[in-house]
Amino acid sequence: MKRIWKALCYSLAGLKATCQSEIAFRQDLVLFVVGTVLLFFLKQTAVEKVMLFSSLLLIVLMELVNTAIEVVVDRISTEKNPLSGKAKDIGSSLVLLALINAAVTWILILS
């Protein structure tokens, strides 16, 4: 139980640090919260609601991965390097694809 508690504390610290330092994460979090609240008012099936919820959660998850990549790259070196830029661009593409996935999911299910 002690290990589980510590893991939870580390995870919450990571969320807090990301919220404090990343405006994009805060924006994605607002989208997630608003979308999740909206789900309670929709007449979709439970499976459709899970799909809508999951598409929003994926955006938040990908933003966390992107932030982690950026932090590690910046920790390794502040020098400009093509590989560092490539890693950051790939992390950014994770978020973009998650946003596209959510948009398509919401449009298809709600239309």
N, C-alpha and C positions, 0 to 999 in steps of 0.2 A: 504493500500500500504506500509505503514511503516513496518508493521509486515512481509510482504512478502520480503521486501528489507533486513530486519535483518536476516530472515531465509536463504536467498540466501548468505549473507555474512558469516553466520555460516557454511553453507555447503561448501563454497569455502575455508574457513579456515581449515575445516576438510580434504579436498582434499590436500591442501598445506602441512599440517602437516604430512599426510600420505606419500606424495611424498618425503618429506624431511627425514623421519625417516625409511621408509621401502623399501629396495632394491627390494624385491619381488613385491611390488606394482608397482615400476618403470618398472620392467621387464614386468609385465602384461600389463602395459599401453603402452609400446613399441609394444607388440604383438597386442594390440587393435588398435593402430594407423596404423601400417603397414597393418594389415588385413583389416581395414576400407578403406584405400587408394587402396588396391588391389581390393576391391569390384567394384570400378569404371571401372576397366579394364576387369572384367569378363562378360561373355555373359549369365549369369543366369537370370531367371525371377525375377521380383520384389519380389515375395514371397520368393524365394530361397535366394535372397540377404538379405532380412529382417531376415531370419533364421540364415544365416551366421553371420550377424552383431550382432544379439541377443546372439548368442553363445559366441561371444567375449566379449560383454558387461557383460554377466553373470559372466565371470571370474573376471573382475574388481570389480563387485558388491560383489562377494564372498570374494575377497581379502580385501575389506573394512570391511565386517562383521568379518572376521577372525582377522584383526588388532584391531577392536573395542573390540572383546572378549579378546584378549591378553592384551590390555591396561587396561581394567577393572580388569582382574585377577591380573595383576601386581600392580594395584592401591590398591587392597584389601589387598594383602600381598605378600611379596617377599619370604616367607618361602615356601619350597617344600611341596606340598600337593597333594595327589592323585586326588582330585576333580579338582584342578587347572590344573593339567596335562591333565585330561580327557577333560576339557572344551577347552583347547588349541588344543588338538588332534582333537576334533570334528570340531573346526574352520578350522583346516588345511584340514580335509577331505572335507569340503565344497569346498575349492579351487581345490582339486584333482578331485572331481566329476565334477566341472565346466570345468576343463581342458579336462577331458575324453569326456564330452558332446560336447565340441567344436571340438575336434579331430574327433569324430564319425560324427558329423554334416558336417564338411568340407569334410571328405573323402567320405561320401555317396552322397553329393550334387555334388561334383566335379568329381566323378568317372563315 
